[in-house]
Amino acid sequence: MKRPETLAQMNAALGRFATDHGVETGLAYRPGPTDIFISPYSKCGTTWVSQIAHGLRSGGDMAFDEITDVVPWLELAHDMGRNVNDPQAYSPKLFKSHLPWGVIPEGGRYIVVLRDPVDAMVSLYRFFDGWVFERGAISLEDFAEYYLDRMGREDYWSHASSWWGVRGRQDVLLMAYEHMKQDLAKSVAQIADFMKVSDARTRDVAQAQATLDFMKAHGQQFDDHLVRQARDAACGLPPDGEASKVAGGQAGAGRAQIGDVMREAYADKWRATMGATHGLESYEDVLARLKG
């Protein structure tokens, strides 16, 4: 069994990652008013925020095999043998998701992180390389072109636009990945305030357990091995893939890894979507507005 070696083969494999019934089961969930959905786009800080939020609600309990044990993935839980209606060990209930506003079940509370789309794309490429496709079989430039219109209406820009449009709601906390990198303490405090966790020691523990060093030291708890065990066979992927979730994630580093033509294509895409809809001419405008 070999991993995909072309974008078409990769898309076919990813098309089997979640079943229609499994996704529908997740979408049918009816949240309680304290439930929190952590729903950035792929590779925009979902695992990081999940760790912070779980630390805040649990006081730093690390007794889990993998983070999706304690923060179930809404769209994939059924396909992983989980029931999203089951009680969770701590309150509030937490769910991971990558869904946009307008699709994700309403009635709960939502934490979303935006990230420079080029950095998010490069991170996803590195994540897929050696897991979803044969290592080195697909070039970064080809993947970058594919990502521009990835998943149709559920591409990066549609997701970002949907959440930007509701950023003023009291039940939505919209953050920037780059700000989390710059000031983790401030970001943990924002999430703690949103979760109404005031205890200083709990905040300190959650912050300590969300550092890059700590999460790298506990890398197996964040590497999606349970996800791969549950879904690799369905996707036709060999069982020995690697999919590390904890990386350095240097802000802005992705742009140096693609050519001028592709960089301009990403700038054009941004202007045609976030610019036209929200008046945000570049991702730097997002950073300025969220830092506000």
ZAKE-164481 format. One record per residue: residue in three letters; residue number from 1; z, x, y of N, C-alpha, C in turn. Coordinates in steps of 0.1 Angstrom, whole numbers. Layout:
BEGIN
<pt "ala", NUM, <Z, X, Y>, <Z, X, Y>, <Z, X, Y>> ...
//
This chain:
BEGIN
<pt "met", 1, <0, 9, -12>, <0, 0, 0>, <0, 9, 12>> <pt "lys", 2, <-9, 6, 21>, <-10, 14, 34>, <-8, 5, 46>> <pt "arg", 3, <-3, 11, 56>, <-1, 4, 69>, <-15, 2, 75>> <pt "pro", 4, <-16, -8, 84>, <-29, -10, 92>, <-33, 3, 99>> <pt "glu", 5, <-46, 4, 100>, <-52, 16, 107>, <-61, 12, 118>> <pt "thr", 6, <-62, -1, 121>, <-70, -6, 132>, <-62, -17, 139>> <pt "leu", 7, <-66, -20, 152>, <-59, -31, 159>, <-61, -44, 152>> <pt "ala", 8, <-72, -47, 146>, <-74, -59, 139>, <-65, -61, 127>> <pt "gln", 9, <-64, -50, 120>, <-55, -50, 108>, <-40, -52, 113>> <pt "met", 10, <-37, -45, 124>, <-23, -46, 129>, <-20, -61, 133>> <pt "asn", 11, <-30, -67, 140>, <-28, -81, 144>, <-26, -90, 133>> <pt "ala", 12, <-34, -88, 122>, <-33, -96, 110>, <-19, -95, 104>> <pt "ala", 13, <-14, -82, 104>, <0, -80, 98>, <10, -87, 107>> <pt "leu", 14, <9, -85, 120>, <19, -91, 129>, <18, -107, 128>> <pt "gly", 15, <7, -112, 125>, <5, -126, 124>, <13, -133, 113>> <pt "arg", 16, <18, -124, 104>, <26, -129, 92>, <41, -126, 94>> <pt "phe", 17, <44, -120, 106>, <58, -115, 108>, <68, -127, 108>> <pt "ala", 18, <64, -137, 115>, <73, -149, 115>, <65, -161, 111>> <pt "thr", 19, <71, -170, 103>, <64, -182, 98>, <64, -192, 109>> <pt "asp", 20, <54, -201, 109>, <54, -212, 118>, <67, -221, 116>> <pt "his", 21, <71, -223, 104>, <83, -231, 101>, <95, -224, 107>> <pt "gly", 22, <96, -211, 105>, <107, -204, 110>, <109, -205, 125>> <pt "val", 23, <97, -203, 132>, <97, -204, 147>, <101, -218, 151>> <pt "glu", 24, <95, -228, 145>, <98, -242, 148>, <113, -245, 146>> <pt "thr", 25, <119, -239, 136>, <133, -241, 133>, <141, -236, 145>> <pt "gly", 26, <138, -224, 149>, <145, -218, 161>, <143, -226, 173>> <pt "leu", 27, <131, -231, 176>, <128, -238, 188>, <136, -252, 188>> <pt "ala", 28, <139, -257, 176>, <146, -270, 175>, <161, -269, 177>> <pt "tyr", 29, <166, -257, 179>, <180, -255, 181>, <184, -261, 194>> <pt "arg", 30, <195, -268, 194>, <200, -274, 207>, <212, -267, 211>> <pt "pro", 31, <211, -259, 222>, <222, -250, 226>, <234, -258, 232>> <pt "gly", 32, <246, -252, 230>, <257, -257, 238>, <257, -250, 251>> <pt "pro", 33, <265, -256, 261>, <264, -251, 274>, <269, -237, 276>> <pt "thr", 34, <276, -231, 267>, <281, -217, 268>, <272, -207, 260>> <pt "asp", 35, <263, -212, 252>, <255, -203, 244>, <247, -194, 253>> <pt "ile", 36, <245, -182, 249>, <237, -172, 258>, <225, -167, 250>> <pt "phe", 37, <214, -168, 256>, <201, -163, 250>, <198, -150, 257>> <pt "ile", 38, <196, -139, 250>, <192, -126, 256>, <177, -125, 253>> <pt "ser", 39, <168, -127, 263>, <154, -129, 261>, <145, -121, 270>> <pt "pro", 40, <146, -108, 270>, <136, -99, 276>, <123, -99, 268>> <pt "tyr", 41, <113, -94, 273>, <101, -92, 265>, <103, -80, 256>> <pt "ser", 42, <95, -79, 246>, <97, -68, 236>, <98, -54, 243>> <pt "lys", 43, <108, -46, 239>, <110, -33, 244>, <114, -32, 259>> <pt "cys", 44, <121, -43, 263>, <126, -43, 277>, <141, -44, 278>> <pt "gly", 45, <148, -40, 267>, <162, -39, 268>, <170, -50, 260>> <pt "thr", 46, <163, -56, 251>, <170, -67, 243>, <182, -62, 235>> <pt "thr", 47, <179, -51, 228>, <190, -46, 219>, <201, -40, 228>> <pt "trp", 48, <198, -34, 239>, <208, -29, 248>, <217, -40, 253>> <pt "val", 49, <211, -50, 258>, <219, -61, 264>, <227, -68, 253>> <pt "ser", 50, <221, -69, 241>, <228, -76, 230>, <241, -68, 227>> <pt "gln", 51, <240, -55, 227>, <252, -47, 224>, <262, -48, 235>> <pt "ile", 52, <258, -49, 248>, <267, -51, 259>, <274, -64, 258>> <pt "ala", 53, <266, -75, 256>, <272, -88, 255>, <281, -90, 243>> <pt "his", 54, <277, -85, 232>, <286, -86, 220>, <299, -78, 222>> <pt "gly", 55, <298, -66, 229>, <310, -59, 232>, <319, -66, 241>> <pt "leu", 56, <314, -73, 251>, <322, -81, 260>, <329, -93, 254>> <pt "arg", 57, <322, -99, 245>, <328, -111, 238>, <338, -107, 227>> <pt "ser", 58, <336, -96, 221>, <344, -92, 209>, <354, -81, 212>> <pt "gly", 59, <354, -75, 224>, <363, -64, 227>, <359, -51, 220>> <pt "gly", 60, <346, -51, 216>, <340, -38, 211>, <340, -38, 195>> <pt "asp", 61, <340, -49, 189>, <339, -50, 174>, <326, -44, 169>> <pt "met", 62, <326, -33, 162>, <313, -27, 157>, <312, -29, 142>> <pt "ala", 63, <319, -39, 136>, <319, -41, 122>, <307, -50, 118>> <pt "phe", 64, <295, -45, 121>, <283, -52, 117>, <273, -42, 111>> <pt "asp", 65, <265, -46, 102>, <255, -38, 95>, <244, -34, 105>> <pt "glu", 66, <239, -45, 112>, <228, -43, 122>, <230, -54, 132>> <pt "ile", 67, <226, -51, 145>, <230, -60, 156>, <225, -75, 154>> <pt "thr", 68, <214, -77, 146>, <210, -90, 144>, <219, -98, 134>> <pt "asp", 69, <229, -91, 128>, <239, -97, 121>, <248, -106, 130>> <pt "val", 70, <251, -101, 142>, <260, -108, 151>, <253, -114, 163>> <pt "val", 71, <241, -110, 165>, <233, -116, 176>, <219, -121, 169>> <pt "pro", 72, <219, -132, 162>, <207, -136, 155>, <195, -137, 164>> <pt "trp", 73, <183, -134, 158>, <171, -136, 165>, <166, -150, 163>> <pt "leu", 74, <166, -157, 174>, <163, -172, 173>, <150, -175, 166>> <pt "glu", 75, <139, -168, 169>, <126, -172, 164>, <125, -167, 149>> <pt "leu", 76, <133, -158, 145>, <132, -152, 132>, <143, -155, 122>> <pt "ala", 77, <154, -161, 128>, <166, -163, 120>, <163, -170, 106>> <pt "his", 78, <156, -181, 107>, <153, -188, 95>, <146, -179, 84>> <pt "asp", 79, <136, -171, 89>, <129, -163, 80>, <137, -151, 74>> <pt "met", 80, <149, -149, 81>, <158, -139, 76>, <170, -145, 68>> <pt "gly", 81, <168, -158, 65>, <179, -164, 57>, <191, -168, 65>> <pt "arg", 82, <189, -169, 78>, <201, -173, 87>, <199, -187, 92>> <pt "asn", 83, <210, -194, 94>, <210, -207, 100>, <215, -206, 114>> <pt "val", 84, <207, -209, 124>, <211, -207, 138>, <223, -217, 142>> <pt "asn", 85, <225, -227, 134>, <235, -236, 137>, <249, -232, 132>> <pt "asp", 86, <249, -222, 123>, <262, -217, 118>, <271, -212, 129>> <pt "pro", 87, <284, -213, 127>, <293, -207, 137>, <292, -192, 138>> <pt "gln", 88, <295, -186, 149>, <296, -171, 150>, <310, -167, 152>> <pt "ala", 89, <313, -155, 148>, <327, -150, 148>, <333, -150, 162>> <pt "tyr", 90, <325, -148, 172>, <331, -147, 186>, <324, -157, 195>> <pt "ser", 91, <330, -160, 206>, <325, -169, 216>, <323, -161, 229>> <pt "pro", 92, <312, -164, 236>, <302, -175, 233>, <292, -170, 222>> <pt "lys", 93, <285, -180, 217>, <274, -177, 207>, <263, -169, 215>> <pt "leu", 94, <258, -159, 208>, <247, -151, 214>, <235, -152, 205>> <pt "phe", 95, <223, -152, 211>, <211, -152, 204>, <201, -142, 211>> <pt "lys", 96, <194, -135, 202>, <183, -126, 207>, <170, -135, 207>> <pt "ser", 97, <162, -133, 217>, <149, -139, 217>, <139, -131, 226>> <pt "his", 98, <126, -134, 224>, <116, -128, 233>, <108, -140, 240>> <pt "leu", 99, <114, -152, 240>, <106, -163, 245>, <106, -164, 260>> <pt "pro", 100, <96, -170, 266>, <96, -173, 280>, <103, -185, 284>> <pt "trp", 101, <106, -187, 296>, <111, -200, 301>, <100, -210, 300>> <pt "gly", 102, <105, -222, 296>, <95, -232, 293>, <92, -234, 278>> <pt "val", 103, <96, -224, 271>, <94, -224, 256>, <108, -223, 249>> <pt "ile", 104, <116, -215, 254>, <130, -213, 249>, <138, -226, 250>> <pt "pro", 105, <146, -229, 240>, <154, -241, 242>, <163, -241, 254>> <pt "glu", 106, <163, -252, 261>, <171, -253, 274>, <184, -259, 271>> <pt "gly", 107, <194, -256, 280>, <207, -262, 279>, <218, -251, 277>> <pt "gly", 108, <213, -238, 275>, <223, -227, 274>, <223, -219, 286>> <pt "arg", 109, <225, -206, 285>, <225, -197, 296>, <216, -185, 291>> <pt "tyr", 110, <211, -177, 301>, <200, -168, 297>, <201, -155, 305>> <pt "ile", 111, <200, -144, 297>, <200, -130, 303>, <187, -124, 300>> <pt "val", 112, <179, -120, 310>, <166, -115, 309>, <165, -102, 317>> <pt "val", 113, <158, -92, 311>, <156, -79, 317>, <141, -77, 319>> <pt "leu", 114, <137, -73, 331>, <123, -69, 333>, <122, -54, 333>> <pt "arg", 115, <110, -49, 329>, <108, -35, 328>, <94, -32, 333>> <pt "asp", 116, <91, -20, 338>, <78, -16, 342>, <69, -19, 330>> <pt "pro", 117, <58, -26, 331>, <50, -30, 319>, <43, -18, 312>> <pt "val", 118, <40, -7, 320>, <34, 4, 313>, <45, 11, 304>> <pt "asp", 119, <57, 12, 309>, <68, 18, 301>, <71, 9, 289>> <pt "ala", 120, <71, -4, 291>, <73, -13, 280>, <62, -12, 269>> <pt "met", 121, <50, -11, 274>, <38, -9, 265>, <40, 4, 256>> <pt "val", 122, <43, 15, 263>, <44, 28, 256>, <55, 27, 246>> <pt "ser", 123, <66, 21, 250>, <78, 20, 241>, <74, 12, 229>> <pt "leu", 124, <67, 1, 230>, <62, -7, 219>, <53, 1, 210>> <pt "tyr", 125, <44, 8, 216>, <35, 17, 208>, <43, 27, 200>> <pt "arg", 126, <53, 33, 205>, <61, 43, 198>, <68, 36, 187>> <pt "phe", 127, <73, 24, 190>, <80, 16, 180>, <72, 12, 168>> <pt "phe", 128, <59, 8, 171>, <50, 4, 160>, <44, 15, 152>> <pt "asp", 129, <43, 27, 159>, <37, 39, 152>, <45, 44, 141>> <pt "gly", 130, <39, 42, 129>, <47, 46, 117>, <54, 35, 110>> <pt "trp", 131, <54, 23, 116>, <60, 11, 110>, <49, 0, 109>> <pt "val", 132, <43, -4, 120>, <33, -15, 119>, <19, -10, 117>> <pt "phe", 133, <17, 3, 121>, <4, 9, 117>, <7, 24, 113>> <pt "glu", 134, <-3, 29, 106>, <-2, 43, 101>, <0, 52, 113>> <pt "arg", 135, <9, 62, 112>, <12, 71, 123>, <0, 77, 128>> <pt "gly", 136, <-3, 76, 141>, <-14, 82, 147>, <-28, 75, 145>> <pt "ala", 137, <-28, 64, 138>, <-41, 58, 134>, <-47, 51, 146>> <pt "ile", 138, <-39, 46, 155>, <-43, 38, 167>, <-39, 47, 179>> <pt "ser", 139, <-49, 49, 188>, <-46, 57, 200>, <-37, 49, 210>> <pt "leu", 140, <-30, 56, 219>, <-23, 50, 229>, <-32, 43, 239>> <pt "glu", 141, <-43, 48, 242>, <-52, 42, 252>, <-58, 29, 246>> <pt "asp", 142, <-61, 29, 233>, <-66, 16, 227>, <-55, 6, 226>> <pt "phe", 143, <-43, 10, 223>, <-31, 1, 223>, <-29, -4, 237>> <pt "ala", 144, <-30, 4, 247>, <-28, 0, 261>, <-37, -11, 265>> <pt "glu", 145, <-50, -10, 261>, <-60, -20, 264>, <-57, -33, 257>> <pt "tyr", 146, <-53, -32, 244>, <-48, -44, 236>, <-37, -51, 243>> <pt "tyr", 147, <-27, -43, 248>, <-15, -49, 254>, <-18, -57, 266>> <pt "leu", 148, <-28, -54, 273>, <-31, -61, 286>, <-32, -76, 284>> <pt "asp", 149, <-37, -80, 272>, <-38, -95, 269>, <-31, -98, 256>> <pt "arg", 150, <-21, -91, 253>, <-14, -93, 240>, <-8, -107, 239>> <pt "met", 151, <-11, -113, 228>, <-5, -126, 224>, <-9, -138, 234>> <pt "gly", 152, <-20, -136, 241>, <-24, -147, 250>, <-14, -151, 260>> <pt "arg", 153, <-10, -164, 260>, <-1, -169, 270>, <13, -162, 269>> <pt "glu", 154, <16, -156, 258>, <29, -150, 256>, <28, -135, 259>> <pt "asp", 155, <19, -130, 267>, <18, -116, 270>, <30, -113, 280>> <pt "tyr", 156, <31, -100, 283>, <42, -95, 292>, <42, -103, 305>> <pt "trp", 157, <30, -105, 311>, <30, -110, 325>, <33, -125, 325>> <pt "ser", 158, <29, -132, 315>, <33, -147, 314>, <48, -148, 312>> <pt "his", 159, <54, -139, 304>, <68, -139, 302>, <76, -136, 315>> <pt "ala", 160, <72, -125, 321>, <78, -121, 333>, <77, -132, 344>> <pt "ser", 161, <65, -138, 346>, <63, -148, 356>, <72, -160, 353>> <pt "ser", 162, <73, -164, 341>, <81, -176, 338>, <96, -174, 342>> <pt "trp", 163, <101, -162, 339>, <115, -160, 343>, <117, -157, 357>> <pt "trp", 164, <107, -150, 364>, <109, -148, 378>, <109, -162, 385>> <pt "gly", 165, <102, -171, 380>, <102, -184, 387>, <115, -192, 386>> <pt "val", 166, <124, -188, 377>, <137, -195, 376>, <149, -186, 379>> <pt "arg", 167, <146, -174, 385>, <157, -164, 387>, <168, -169, 396>> <pt "gly", 168, <166, -180, 404>, <176, -185, 413>, <186, -195, 406>> <pt "arg", 169, <183, -198, 393>, <192, -208, 386>, <205, -201, 383>> <pt "gln", 170, <216, -209, 383>, <229, -203, 380>, <231, -200, 365>> <pt "asp", 171, <222, -206, 357>, <223, -203, 343>, <214, -191, 338>> <pt "val", 172, <208, -184, 348>, <199, -173, 345>, <203, -161, 352>> <pt "leu", 173, <205, -150, 345>, <207, -137, 350>, <195, -128, 348>> <pt "leu", 174, <188, -124, 359>, <176, -116, 358>, <179, -102, 363>> <pt "met", 175, <177, -92, 354>, <180, -78, 357>, <168, -69, 356>> <pt "ala", 176, <169, -57, 359>, <158, -47, 358>, <163, -36, 349>> <pt "tyr", 177, <155, -32, 339>, <158, -21, 330>, <161, -8, 338>> <pt "glu", 178, <153, -6, 348>, <155, 7, 356>, <168, 7, 363>> <pt "his", 179, <173, -5, 367>, <186, -5, 374>, <197, -3, 363>> <pt "met", 180, <195, -7, 351>, <205, -4, 341>, <206, 10, 338>> <pt "lys", 181, <194, 17, 338>, <194, 32, 336>, <201, 39, 347>> <pt "gln", 182, <199, 34, 359>, <205, 41, 371>, <220, 39, 372>> <pt "asp", 183, <225, 27, 368>, <239, 24, 370>, <244, 15, 359>> <pt "leu", 184, <247, 20, 348>, <252, 12, 337>, <264, 4, 340>> <pt "ala", 185, <274, 11, 347>, <286, 4, 350>, <284, -9, 358>> <pt "lys", 186, <275, -8, 368>, <272, -20, 376>, <265, -31, 368>> <pt "ser", 187, <257, -27, 359>, <249, -36, 350>, <259, -43, 341>> <pt "val", 188, <268, -36, 335>, <278, -42, 326>, <286, -51, 334>> <pt "ala", 189, <290, -48, 346>, <298, -57, 354>, <290, -70, 357>> <pt "gln", 190, <277, -69, 360>, <269, -81, 362>, <269, -90, 350>> <pt "ile", 191, <268, -84, 338>, <267, -92, 326>, <281, -98, 324>> <pt "ala", 192, <292, -90, 326>, <305, -95, 324>, <308, -107, 334>> <pt "asp", 193, <304, -105, 346>, <306, -116, 356>, <299, -129, 351>> <pt "phe", 194, <287, -127, 346>, <279, -138, 341>, <286, -145, 329>> <pt "met", 195, <292, -137, 321>, <299, -142, 309>, <313, -146, 312>> <pt "lys", 196, <318, -144, 324>, <331, -147, 328>, <342, -139, 320>> <pt "val", 197, <339, -126, 318>, <348, -117, 312>, <354, -108, 323>> <pt "ser", 198, <366, -110, 326>, <373, -103, 337>, <381, -91, 332>> <pt "asp", 199, <385, -91, 320>, <395, -80, 315>, <388, -66, 317>> <pt "ala", 200, <395, -58, 324>, <390, -44, 327>, <388, -36, 315>> <pt "arg", 201, <398, -37, 305>, <397, -28, 293>, <384, -33, 285>> <pt "thr", 202, <382, -46, 284>, <371, -50, 276>, <358, -46, 283>> <pt "arg", 203, <357, -46, 296>, <345, -41, 303>, <343, -26, 300>> <pt "asp", 204, <354, -19, 301>, <353, -4, 299>, <348, -1, 284>> <pt "val", 205, <353, -8, 275>, <349, -6, 261>, <334, -10, 259>> <pt "ala", 206, <330, -21, 265>, <316, -25, 264>, <307, -15, 270>> <pt "gln", 207, <311, -10, 282>, <303, 1, 288>, <302, 13, 280>> <pt "ala", 208, <313, 18, 274>, <313, 30, 266>, <304, 28, 254>> <pt "gln", 209, <304, 16, 248>, <296, 14, 236>, <282, 11, 239>> <pt "ala", 210, <278, 11, 252>, <264, 8, 256>, <257, 21, 261>> <pt "thr", 211, <264, 32, 260>, <258, 44, 265>, <247, 49, 255>> <pt "leu", 212, <238, 57, 259>, <228, 62, 250>, <234, 71, 239>> <pt "asp", 213, <244, 79, 243>, <250, 87, 232>, <257, 79, 222>> <pt "phe", 214, <264, 69, 226>, <271, 60, 216>, <261, 53, 207>> <pt "met", 215, <251, 47, 213>, <241, 39, 205>, <233, 48, 196>> <pt "lys", 216, <230, 60, 200>, <223, 70, 191>, <232, 74, 180>> <pt "ala", 217, <245, 76, 182>, <254, 80, 172>, <256, 68, 161>> <pt "his", 218, <253, 56, 165>, <253, 45, 156>, <240, 39, 154>> <pt "gly", 219, <230, 47, 154>, <216, 43, 154>, <212, 33, 143>> <pt "gln", 220, <218, 34, 131>, <214, 25, 120>, <218, 11, 123>> <pt "gln", 221, <227, 9, 132>, <232, -5, 135>, <222, -11, 146>> <pt "phe", 222, <212, -4, 150>, <203, -9, 160>, <188, -6, 156>> <pt "asp", 223, <186, -4, 144>, <172, 1, 140>, <163, -10, 133>> <pt "asp", 224, <168, -22, 133>, <160, -33, 127>, <158, -32, 112>> <pt "his", 225, <166, -25, 105>, <164, -23, 91>, <165, -36, 83>> <pt "leu", 226, <174, -45, 88>, <175, -58, 81>, <162, -67, 84>> <pt "val", 227, <157, -66, 96>, <144, -73, 100>, <133, -68, 91>> <pt "arg", 228, <132, -54, 89>, <122, -49, 81>, <123, -53, 66>> <pt "gln", 229, <136, -52, 61>, <138, -57, 47>, <134, -71, 45>> <pt "ala", 230, <136, -79, 55>, <132, -93, 54>, <118, -96, 55>> <pt "arg", 231, <110, -88, 64>, <97, -92, 67>, <86, -83, 64>> <pt "asp", 232, <89, -70, 60>, <78, -61, 58>, <69, -65, 47>> <pt "ala", 233, <74, -70, 36>, <66, -75, 25>, <57, -86, 29>> <pt "ala", 234, <62, -95, 37>, <53, -106, 42>, <42, -101, 50>> <pt "cys", 235, <44, -91, 57>, <34, -85, 66>, <25, -75, 58>> <pt "gly", 236, <28, -73, 46>, <20, -63, 38>, <22, -49, 42>> <pt "leu", 237, <34, -46, 47>, <38, -32, 51>, <46, -25, 40>> <pt "pro", 238, <44, -12, 38>, <52, -5, 29>, <67, -5, 34>> <pt "pro", 239, <76, -4, 24>, <90, -6, 28>, <97, 7, 34>> <pt "asp", 240, <90, 17, 36>, <96, 30, 41>, <93, 33, 56>> <pt "gly", 241, <90, 23, 63>, <87, 25, 77>, <99, 28, 86>> <pt "glu", 242, <97, 34, 97>, <108, 38, 106>, <106, 30, 119>> <pt "ala", 243, <116, 25, 125>, <115, 17, 137>, <128, 18, 145>> <pt "ser", 244, <130, 30, 151>, <142, 33, 158>, <142, 25, 171>> <pt "lys", 245, <153, 19, 175>, <154, 10, 187>, <161, 18, 198>> <pt "val", 246, <167, 29, 196>, <174, 36, 206>, <167, 49, 210>> <pt "ala", 247, <162, 49, 222>, <154, 60, 228>, <158, 63, 242>> <pt "gly", 248, <153, 74, 247>, <157, 78, 261>, <152, 68, 272>> <pt "gly", 249, <140, 63, 270>, <135, 52, 279>, <135, 57, 294>> <pt "gln", 250, <129, 68, 296>, <128, 73, 310>, <120, 64, 319>> <pt "ala", 251, <125, 59, 330>, <118, 50, 338>, <106, 56, 345>> <pt "gly", 252, <94, 50, 344>, <82, 55, 350>, <75, 65, 342>> <pt "ala", 253, <80, 69, 330>, <74, 80, 323>, <61, 76, 316>> <pt "gly", 254, <59, 63, 314>, <47, 58, 307>, <34, 60, 315>> <pt "arg", 255, <35, 60, 328>, <22, 61, 336>, <16, 74, 334>> <pt "ala", 256, <23, 85, 332>, <18, 98, 330>, <11, 99, 316>> <pt "gln", 257, <13, 90, 307>, <7, 91, 294>, <-6, 83, 292>> <pt "ile", 258, <-10, 76, 302>, <-23, 70, 301>, <-32, 74, 313>> <pt "gly", 259, <-45, 72, 312>, <-54, 77, 321>, <-55, 69, 334>> <pt "asp", 260, <-63, 74, 344>, <-64, 67, 357>, <-70, 53, 356>> <pt "val", 261, <-80, 52, 347>, <-87, 39, 346>, <-77, 29, 340>> <pt "met", 262, <-69, 33, 330>, <-60, 23, 324>, <-49, 20, 334>> <pt "arg", 263, <-44, 30, 342>, <-34, 27, 351>, <-38, 17, 362>> <pt "glu", 264, <-51, 18, 366>, <-56, 9, 376>, <-58, -5, 369>> <pt "ala", 265, <-61, -5, 356>, <-63, -18, 349>, <-49, -25, 349>> <pt "tyr", 266, <-38, -18, 347>, <-25, -24, 347>, <-21, -29, 361>> <pt "ala", 267, <-25, -21, 371>, <-22, -25, 385>, <-30, -38, 389>> <pt "asp", 268, <-43, -38, 384>, <-51, -50, 387>, <-45, -63, 380>> <pt "lys", 269, <-40, -61, 367>, <-34, -72, 360>, <-22, -77, 367>> <pt "trp", 270, <-14, -68, 372>, <-2, -72, 379>, <-5, -80, 391>> <pt "arg", 271, <-15, -75, 399>, <-18, -82, 411>, <-24, -96, 408>> <pt "ala", 272, <-31, -97, 397>, <-38, -110, 394>, <-27, -120, 388>> <pt "thr", 273, <-16, -115, 384>, <-6, -124, 378>, <6, -125, 387>> <pt "met", 274, <15, -115, 386>, <27, -116, 394>, <24, -115, 409>> <pt "gly", 275, <14, -109, 413>, <10, -109, 427>, <5, -122, 432>> <pt "ala", 276, <-4, -128, 425>, <-10, -141, 429>, <0, -152, 428>> <pt "thr", 277, <9, -152, 418>, <18, -163, 416>, <31, -162, 424>> <pt "his", 278, <36, -149, 426>, <49, -147, 432>, <49, -138, 444>> <pt "gly", 279, <37, -133, 448>, <37, -124, 460>, <43, -111, 457>> <pt "leu", 280, <44, -107, 445>, <49, -93, 441>, <37, -84, 439>> <pt "glu", 281, <34, -75, 448>, <22, -67, 447>, <23, -56, 437>> <pt "ser", 282, <35, -52, 433>, <36, -42, 423>, <50, -43, 416>> <pt "tyr", 283, <52, -36, 406>, <65, -37, 399>, <76, -32, 408>> <pt "glu", 284, <73, -23, 417>, <83, -18, 427>, <89, -29, 435>> <pt "asp", 285, <81, -39, 438>, <86, -51, 445>, <97, -58, 438>> <pt "val", 286, <95, -59, 424>, <105, -65, 416>, <118, -57, 417>> <pt "leu", 287, <117, -44, 416>, <129, -36, 418>, <136, -38, 431>> <pt "ala", 288, <129, -38, 442>, <134, -40, 455>, <141, -54, 456>> <pt "arg", 289, <135, -64, 451>, <140, -78, 452>, <153, -79, 443>> <pt "leu", 290, <153, -73, 431>, <165, -75, 423>, <176, -66, 427>> <pt "lys", 291, <173, -56, 434>, <184, -47, 439>, <191, -54, 451>> <pt "gly", 292, <182, -61, 459>, <186, -68, 470>, <200, -68, 474>> 
//
